[in-house]
Amino acid sequence: MTSRKISSLTVYCGSSPGKKPVYQKAAEDLGSFLAKNKIKLIYGGGQRGLMGALADSCMKDGGRVMGIIPDFMVDLEWAHPDIQDLKIVSSMTARKELLLNEADAIMVLPGGIGTLEEFSEVLSWSQLGLHKKPIGFYNVEGFYDSFLTFLNHMIDEGFCPISSLDLILVDEDLPTLFSRMATFVHHGRKKIQD
């Protein structure tokens, strides 16, 4: 099985820290992992919550960070002031497009509605064959177990093809997840073919 070079990773995660300290630790571990492996972090550009912890950890260990944030969030002073490359865009739609296009792969950490929206869109687009990038769920303490149960429910009820499960990689161990993402091969089937 061939391995792809992942030189940039988009990360979707919460702008809140969550209730468990393990979520912030996971964000910090990921930031450090990216820096040490010379993988550019691309994320939503925020300074709070898991987003801020992720960026701070990556920069602390000498990593490169690109943030993509809409102008109204800059006006609200949500943008991280210290990242090396902050791209300010006109809308959430433009932000999501750049977050997908700038990276070789996508990883999802715990988060809220915004995170759900972001990963649902890239999963939908993968299902439609609009991109073939690996999507990894860093399933910290089983955070995404309920989502996976619901995804299986959608499949059971005939609203989602079973092949969609092949488009996401789920693991609680970061190095294992990243290795699986590096060898991911999109199955090439579009939703309408199932």
ABEGO torsion letter per residue (X at the ends): XBBBBBABBBBBBBABAEABAAAAAAAAAAAAAAAAAGBBBBBAGBABEAAAAAAAAAAAAGBBBBBBBBAAAAAAGABBAABABBBBBABAAAAAAAAAAABABBBBBBBBAAAAAAAAAAAAAAAAGABABBBBBBBBGGAAAAAAAAAAAAAAAGABBAAAAAABBBBABAAAAAAAAAABBBAGBBAAAX
